[in-house]
Amino acid sequence: MTTITLELTDDLAESITAVRHRLPEIIALGLDRLSPLPAQVYSYVLSFLASGPTPEQLMGFRPTPEMQERLESLLDKSRSDSLTEAERKELEEYERIEHIVVMLKARPLPHLTPAG
């Protein structure tokens, strides 16, 4: 068994006292629901889509240089069969997002199509 020491605010420490015996369960549940990608990746994609891009802007949509660099690193590790489980999940999530964007590019949403 491993012991972990955390620094918490007094309010959070007080809240945890009542459920101390369930901390391993609470942490495990939180980790299971933790997204494999940083929040800023989703924020970048959603902000772009919420901006009401034109079909041309949609066609030109690309990941940020940082996202592209991370994706290339994951793909390199995948090719050499050296991905960790967390990295595999991260790569799968990037692939899911890419699939959605490709589908949008292939068939733009009606509200993104100029009125004619």
Secondary structure as UniProt FT lines:
FT   HELIX           10..17
FT   TURN            18..19
FT   HELIX           20..22
FT   HELIX           23..33
FT   HELIX           39..50
FT   HELIX           55..60
FT   HELIX           65..79
FT   TURN            80..81
FT   HELIX           85..106
FT   HELIX           110..112
//
